[in-house]
Amino acid sequence: MKYMLLVCGDDTDDASDMAPVEPWVDELGDRGVRLHGHRLAQPADAVTVRVRGGEVLRTDGPFAETKEYVAGFDILECDSLEEAVRAAAGHPVATVGAMEVRPFWEDEDAEGEIRRLDAELTDAARAGDVERALACYARDAQVVADGRAERGVEALRKAWSQTGPVTREVLEFRIQVDESIAFGHALVRTGGGLRRVTTGYRNVGPRWLIVHEHVTEATS
């Protein structure tokens, strides 16, 4: 299960004797517990946005005046909350600030959504439905096929319009998913023969879309 670890600093504490963070990052990374993370700029660089009565209200600074602030974040993958808490307790900032451990929302099936997206692309290709196929791609997507690159939805529209209906059979399909990006590796048979397709996906809110696709001829 994935957990968000919010690293909360305290601007009233002296962190000069705090242990370096890098060994903690390296140790959890080597164990596959820490998936990703980054430091954040100081609270003074924050902008708080509210909308009231249709008016956008912008305030420089954090949303709350407090001595504690979110200094960074880490994404952990642990078997239990207790394991995540132990990992948080080992973070050097825990000795001068606070660590908030919060589980990810778990009602999503990212891999299933991506497989359904690929099935939709297959059906659109077989029907020669250009607009339906384009709906599977982000507007700035890039497709590289046989050394030729097409970028953007208009270029893809032209390429798909010239193709017409295509038989597309997915023989193998492996997916690796992160929080907002994913990569797929597929062996696909089309009218042009057997191809290897490497695809990059991005979660754009309510759905996943293709942002990069690299197609090469499969070799035995």
C-alpha positions in Angstrom: 0.0 0.0 0.0 1.2 3.5 -0.8 1.6 6.2 1.8 2.2 10.0 1.5 4.8 11.2 4.0 4.5 14.9 4.6 7.7 16.3 6.0 6.8 19.1 8.4 9.5 21.5 9.5 9.4 23.9 12.4 10.9 27.3 11.9 11.5 27.8 15.6 13.7 24.8 16.0 17.5 24.7 15.5 18.2 22.1 12.8 21.9 22.6 12.7 22.6 19.3 14.5 20.1 17.3 12.4 21.5 14.3 10.7 21.7 14.4 6.8 18.6 13.1 4.9 20.6 11.4 2.1 21.4 8.1 4.0 17.6 7.8 4.9 16.7 8.3 1.2 19.3 5.8 0.0 18.5 3.1 2.5 14.7 3.2 1.9 15.3 3.5 -1.9 17.5 0.4 -1.9 14.7 -1.5 -0.1 12.1 -0.3 -2.5 10.1 1.5 0.3 10.7 5.0 -0.9 9.3 5.5 -4.4 9.7 9.2 -4.9 10.0 12.5 -3.1 11.3 16.0 -3.2 11.9 19.1 -1.1 9.6 22.1 -1.3 10.4 25.8 -1.4 10.0 27.9 1.7 6.5 28.9 2.9 7.2 32.5 1.9 7.3 31.4 -1.7 3.8 29.8 -1.5 0.6 31.2 -3.0 -2.8 30.4 -1.5 -5.7 30.4 -3.8 -9.4 30.6 -2.8 -12.5 31.2 -4.9 -15.4 33.1 -3.3 -18.5 34.2 -5.1 -16.8 33.5 -8.4 -13.8 35.7 -7.6 -10.3 34.3 -7.4 -8.6 35.4 -4.2 -4.8 35.1 -4.2 -2.7 35.4 -1.0 1.0 35.3 -0.9 2.2 32.8 1.7 0.9 29.5 3.2 -2.8 28.9 3.8 -2.3 29.0 7.6 0.0 31.1 9.8 1.8 28.5 11.8 5.4 27.8 12.8 5.1 24.3 11.3 5.1 24.0 7.5 5.4 21.3 4.9 9.0 21.2 3.8 8.8 18.2 1.5 7.2 14.9 0.7 8.0 11.3 0.2 5.9 8.5 -1.3 6.4 5.2 0.4 5.2 1.7 -0.4 4.8 -0.4 2.7 3.0 -3.6 3.8 1.3 -1.8 6.7 0.8 1.5 8.4 3.2 0.4 11.2 6.0 -0.1 8.6 5.3 3.4 7.2 5.4 4.9 10.7 8.8 3.2 11.4 10.1 4.7 8.1 8.8 8.1 9.1 10.4 7.8 12.5 13.8 7.2 10.9 13.6 10.5 8.9 16.0 13.0 10.4 13.4 15.8 10.3 11.4 13.8 12.8 13.9 14.9 15.4 13.2 18.6 14.9 9.8 18.7 13.2 6.9 16.3 12.5 6.0 13.7 10.0 2.4 13.1 8.8 1.8 9.7 7.4 -1.4 9.3 5.3 -2.5 6.4 3.1 -3.3 6.9 -0.5 -6.9 6.6 -1.6 -7.2 3.0 -2.7 -10.3 2.8 -4.9 -8.4 3.3 -8.2 -7.5 0.6 -10.7 -4.8 2.4 -12.8 -3.6 -0.7 -14.6 -7.2 -1.7 -15.5 -7.9 1.8 -16.8 -4.8 1.7 -19.0 -5.7 -1.7 -20.4 -9.2 -0.4 -21.2 -7.6 2.6 -22.9 -5.5 0.3 -25.1 -8.6 -1.8 -25.9 -10.4 1.4 -27.0 -7.5 2.3 -29.2 -7.6 -1.2 -30.8 -11.3 -0.9 -31.5 -10.9 2.6 -33.0 -8.1 1.4 -35.2 -10.1 -1.5 -36.5 -13.1 0.8 -37.2 -10.9 3.5 -38.8 -12.5 6.0 -36.3 -9.9 8.8 -36.2 -11.6 10.9 -33.6 -12.1 8.0 -31.3 -8.5 7.0 -31.6 -7.3 10.6 -31.0 -9.3 10.7 -27.8 -6.8 8.2 -26.4 -3.9 10.7 -26.8 -3.0 13.9 -24.9 -3.0 17.0 -27.1 0.8 17.3 -27.0 1.4 13.6 -27.5 4.4 12.4 -29.6 4.4 9.3 -31.7 7.6 7.9 -33.2 7.1 5.1 -35.7 9.8 3.8 -38.1 12.0 6.8 -37.3 9.3 9.4 -38.1 8.0 11.6 -35.3 4.5 13.2 -35.1 3.8 15.6 -32.3 0.5 17.1 -31.4 -3.1 16.2 -32.0 -3.3 17.8 -35.5 -0.3 15.9 -36.8 -1.7 12.7 -35.3 -5.1 13.4 -36.9 -3.4 13.7 -40.3 -1.5 10.5 -39.8 -4.5 8.5 -38.6 -6.6 9.9 -41.5 -4.2 8.5 -44.0 -4.0 5.1 -42.3 -7.7 4.0 -42.5 -9.0 0.9 -40.7 -6.2 -1.3 -39.3 -6.2 -4.7 -37.8 -4.5 -4.4 -34.4 -3.9 -7.5 -32.2 -2.1 -7.1 -28.9 -0.1 -10.3 -28.2 1.7 -9.1 -25.1 1.1 -6.2 -22.8 3.1 -5.3 -19.7 2.4 -2.2 -17.6 4.3 -0.4 -14.9 2.3 2.2 -13.0 3.4 5.1 -10.8 1.1 7.7 -9.2 0.6 9.9 -12.3 2.7 8.2 -15.0 2.9 4.7 -16.5 4.8 2.8 -19.1 3.5 0.0 -21.3 5.5 -2.5 -23.4 3.5 -4.4 -25.9 4.0 -6.8 -28.8 1.4 -5.8 -31.4 0.4 -7.4 -34.8 -1.0 -5.0 -37.4 -1.4 -5.0 -41.1 2.2 -3.8 -41.4 3.6 -6.8 -39.4 4.7 -7.5 -35.9 5.7 -4.4 -33.9 7.1 -3.6 -30.5 5.3 -0.6 -28.9 6.6 1.3 -25.9 4.0 3.7 -24.6 4.1 6.5 -22.0 0.9 7.4 -20.2 0.0 10.3 -18.0 -2.9 10.6 -15.5 -4.7 13.8 -16.5 -7.3 13.8 -13.8 -10.3 11.7 -14.6 -8.5 9.4 -17.0 -5.2 8.2 -18.4 -4.0 9.3 -21.8 -1.1 8.4 -24.1 1.7 11.1 -24.1 4.4 9.2 -26.0 4.4 6.1 -28.2 7.4 4.5 -29.8 6.8 1.9 -32.5 9.6 -0.3 -33.9 9.6 -3.5 -36.0 9.9 -6.6 -33.9 12.9 -8.7 -34.5 13.1 -12.4 -33.7 
